[in-house]
Amino acid sequence: MEKLLSVDNLVKNYTSGTETLQILKGVSLKIDEGVSAAITGRSGSGKSTLLNILGGLDKSDSGSVRIRGMEIAGLSEKNLSLYRSRDVGFIFQFHYLLKDFTAIENVMLPAYMSGAKKKDAMGKARALLADVGLSDRGDHFPSQLSGGERQRVAVARSLVNDPAVILADEPTGNLDSVNSGMVAEILYDTTTKWGKSLIVVTHDEKVASRAHCRYALEDGVLKRLTIV
């Protein structure tokens, strides 16, 4: 049976002058629906590069990324844009909320831009904010929210278009331990409560330890870790 997300033999190189740096050396990964995976590794090991390729924000030099059997490398720019907005949800270390929009407007915007009616997009956004514990903060602007609240808004925003996969790049990196634990709880709830697949890149051992499966990216090679 086809996995929800299948990554096969990804290779990514960066060339600077006469020097070529191989970032990913034949990375392969398979994720089922509703499964969480954590990827750890030192800074510069290629974790964010891998996540960007999976999300269609970057391209590999060779290899394959398929979601529900669809190869994303062959997509036109228009269809790649649709893939980024509908099939994957992004959460980054910095929340990237629009400062002139309220929390509910930030959450509903991706749905509205994808063609949903404003009323429907607003309803989904309101429900998602309630799910992440922010039902009373919808009318607040990012500057009026704490760091943990902003990141919870970002989690809600990543879910508004009902993507199959959530890609989280150091989602707790800017948070204190209390807010980090709260955001991690909500993130992993996406697999149980909403049935999403989650791939999280993190340096935080506590965040990584909650995943169904764990990997380490070392010298461009992705290794599955055995958890005792």
C-alpha positions as CSV (number, residue, x, y, z in Angstrom):
1,M,0.0,0.0,0.0
2,E,1.2,3.5,-0.9
3,K,2.4,5.5,2.1
4,L,0.9,8.9,2.6
5,L,4.4,10.5,2.2
6,S,7.2,8.6,0.4
7,V,10.7,10.1,0.0
8,D,13.2,8.2,-2.0
9,N,16.9,8.8,-2.4
10,L,16.8,12.6,-2.2
11,V,20.1,14.3,-3.1
12,K,20.7,18.1,-2.7
13,N,23.9,19.9,-3.5
14,Y,24.9,23.5,-3.1
15,T,27.7,25.0,-5.2
16,S,29.7,28.0,-4.2
17,G,32.5,28.9,-6.7
18,T,34.4,25.7,-7.4
19,E,33.2,24.0,-4.3
20,T,30.2,21.7,-4.2
21,L,28.7,20.8,-0.8
22,Q,26.4,17.8,-0.6
23,I,23.7,18.5,1.9
24,L,21.5,15.5,1.4
25,K,23.0,12.1,0.4
26,G,20.2,9.8,-0.7
27,V,17.7,10.5,2.0
28,S,14.6,8.2,2.1
29,L,11.6,8.4,4.4
30,K,8.1,6.9,4.5
31,I,5.3,8.2,6.7
32,D,1.9,6.8,7.2
33,E,-1.3,8.8,7.8
34,G,-1.6,10.0,11.4
35,V,2.0,9.3,12.3
36,S,4.5,11.7,13.8
37,A,8.2,11.7,13.1
38,A,10.9,13.8,14.7
39,I,14.2,14.6,13.0
40,T,17.2,15.8,15.0
41,G,20.7,16.7,14.1
42,R,23.3,19.4,14.5
43,S,22.8,22.9,13.0
44,G,23.7,22.9,9.3
45,S,23.0,19.2,8.9
46,G,20.3,19.7,6.3
47,K,17.2,19.3,8.4
48,S,15.5,22.5,7.2
49,T,16.6,21.8,3.6
50,L,14.9,18.5,3.8
51,L,11.7,20.0,5.2
52,N,11.7,22.7,2.5
53,I,12.0,20.1,-0.2
54,L,9.1,18.1,1.3
55,G,7.0,21.3,1.4
56,G,7.8,22.3,-2.2
57,L,9.7,25.4,-1.1
58,D,13.0,24.0,-2.5
59,K,13.9,21.4,-5.1
60,S,16.2,18.4,-4.9
61,D,18.9,17.6,-7.5
62,S,17.6,14.1,-7.7
63,G,15.2,11.7,-5.9
64,S,11.5,11.6,-5.4
65,V,8.9,13.0,-3.1
66,R,5.4,11.6,-3.4
67,I,2.3,12.5,-1.4
68,R,-0.7,10.2,-1.8
69,G,1.2,8.8,-4.8
70,M,1.6,12.2,-6.5
71,E,5.2,13.2,-7.4
72,I,5.7,16.8,-6.5
73,A,8.9,17.3,-8.6
74,G,6.8,17.2,-11.8
75,L,4.2,19.7,-10.8
76,S,3.9,23.0,-12.6
77,E,4.5,26.2,-10.6
78,K,0.7,26.7,-10.4
79,N,0.1,23.1,-9.1
80,L,3.1,23.4,-6.8
81,S,1.5,26.5,-5.2
82,L,-1.7,24.5,-4.8
83,Y,0.3,21.7,-3.1
84,R,1.9,24.1,-0.7
85,S,-1.4,25.7,0.3
86,R,-3.6,22.6,0.4
87,D,-1.6,19.4,1.0
88,V,1.0,20.6,3.6
89,G,0.8,23.0,6.6
90,F,3.9,24.9,7.6
91,I,5.0,25.9,11.1
92,F,8.3,27.7,11.5
93,Q,10.5,28.7,14.5
94,F,9.2,32.3,14.0
95,H,5.5,32.5,13.7
96,Y,5.4,34.8,10.7
97,L,2.0,36.3,11.6
98,L,0.9,39.4,9.8
99,K,1.2,42.2,12.3
100,D,-1.7,44.2,10.9
101,F,-4.2,41.3,11.1
102,T,-5.9,39.9,14.1
103,A,-5.3,36.3,15.2
104,I,-8.5,35.1,13.6
105,E,-7.7,36.9,10.4
106,N,-4.2,35.4,10.3
107,V,-5.7,31.9,10.7
108,M,-8.5,32.3,8.1
109,L,-6.4,34.0,5.4
110,P,-4.9,30.8,3.8
111,A,-8.4,29.4,3.4
112,Y,-9.8,32.6,2.1
113,M,-7.0,32.9,-0.4
114,S,-7.6,29.3,-1.5
115,G,-11.2,30.1,-2.5
116,A,-13.2,29.6,0.6
117,K,-16.0,32.0,1.3
118,K,-15.0,34.5,3.9
119,K,-17.8,33.4,6.3
120,D,-16.7,29.7,6.0
121,A,-13.0,30.6,6.4
122,M,-13.8,32.7,9.5
123,G,-15.8,29.9,11.0
124,K,-13.0,27.4,10.5
125,A,-10.5,29.8,12.0
126,R,-12.7,30.5,15.0
127,A,-13.0,26.7,15.7
128,L,-9.3,26.1,15.3
129,L,-8.4,28.9,17.7
130,A,-10.8,27.3,20.2
131,D,-9.0,24.0,19.7
132,V,-5.6,25.5,20.5
133,G,-7.0,27.3,23.6
134,L,-7.3,30.8,22.2
135,S,-11.0,31.3,21.7
136,D,-10.8,34.5,23.7
137,R,-7.8,35.9,21.7
138,G,-9.2,36.0,18.2
139,D,-9.5,39.8,18.0
140,H,-6.0,40.4,19.3
141,F,-3.2,41.5,17.1
142,P,0.2,39.6,17.2
143,S,1.7,42.4,19.3
144,Q,-0.9,41.8,21.9
145,L,-0.1,38.0,22.2
146,S,2.6,36.2,24.1
147,G,5.2,34.2,22.2
148,G,3.5,31.0,23.1
149,E,0.1,32.3,21.9
150,R,1.5,33.5,18.6
151,Q,2.9,30.1,18.0
152,R,-0.4,28.5,18.8
153,V,-2.0,30.8,16.3
154,A,0.6,29.6,13.8
155,V,-0.4,26.0,14.5
156,A,-4.1,26.8,13.9
157,R,-3.2,28.6,10.7
158,S,-1.3,25.5,9.4
159,L,-4.5,23.4,9.9
160,V,-7.0,25.7,8.3
161,N,-6.8,24.2,4.8
162,D,-7.0,20.6,6.2
163,P,-3.6,19.5,4.9
164,A,-2.4,15.9,5.0
165,V,1.0,16.7,6.4
166,I,2.2,19.2,9.0
167,L,5.9,20.3,8.6
168,A,7.3,22.0,11.7
169,D,10.7,23.5,11.7
170,E,12.0,24.1,15.2
171,P,8.5,25.1,16.3
172,T,9.4,25.6,20.0
173,G,12.9,27.1,19.4
174,N,11.9,30.6,20.6
175,L,9.8,29.5,23.5
176,D,10.4,29.0,27.2
177,S,9.9,25.5,28.7
178,V,6.3,26.0,29.7
179,N,5.1,27.4,26.3
180,S,7.3,24.8,24.6
181,G,5.5,22.0,26.3
182,M,2.1,23.5,25.5
183,V,2.9,24.0,21.8
184,A,4.4,20.5,21.6
185,E,1.2,19.0,23.1
186,I,-0.9,20.8,20.5
187,L,1.4,19.8,17.7
188,Y,1.2,16.1,18.5
189,D,-2.5,16.4,19.0
190,T,-2.7,17.1,15.2
191,T,-2.0,13.4,14.7
192,T,-4.5,12.0,17.2
193,K,-7.2,14.7,17.1
194,W,-7.1,15.6,13.4
195,G,-5.4,12.5,11.9
196,K,-2.6,14.5,10.3
197,S,0.9,13.3,9.7
198,L,3.5,15.4,11.4
199,I,7.2,15.8,10.7
200,V,9.0,18.0,13.2
201,V,12.6,19.2,13.1
202,T,13.8,20.0,16.6
203,H,16.8,20.3,18.9
204,D,14.6,19.8,21.9
205,E,14.8,16.3,23.2
206,K,11.5,16.6,25.1
207,V,9.7,17.5,21.9
208,A,11.4,14.8,19.8
209,S,10.7,12.1,22.4
210,R,7.0,12.4,21.9
211,A,7.1,11.3,18.2
212,H,6.0,7.9,17.0
213,C,9.3,7.5,15.2
214,R,12.6,9.3,15.4
215,Y,15.4,10.1,13.0
216,A,18.8,11.8,13.0
217,L,20.3,13.6,10.0
218,E,24.0,13.2,10.1
219,D,26.4,14.1,7.3
220,G,23.6,14.2,4.8
221,V,22.3,10.7,5.8
222,L,19.0,10.1,7.5
223,K,19.2,7.4,10.2
224,R,16.3,5.9,12.0
225,L,16.9,5.8,15.8
226,T,16.1,2.8,17.9
227,I,14.2,3.8,21.0
228,V,14.6,1.7,24.0
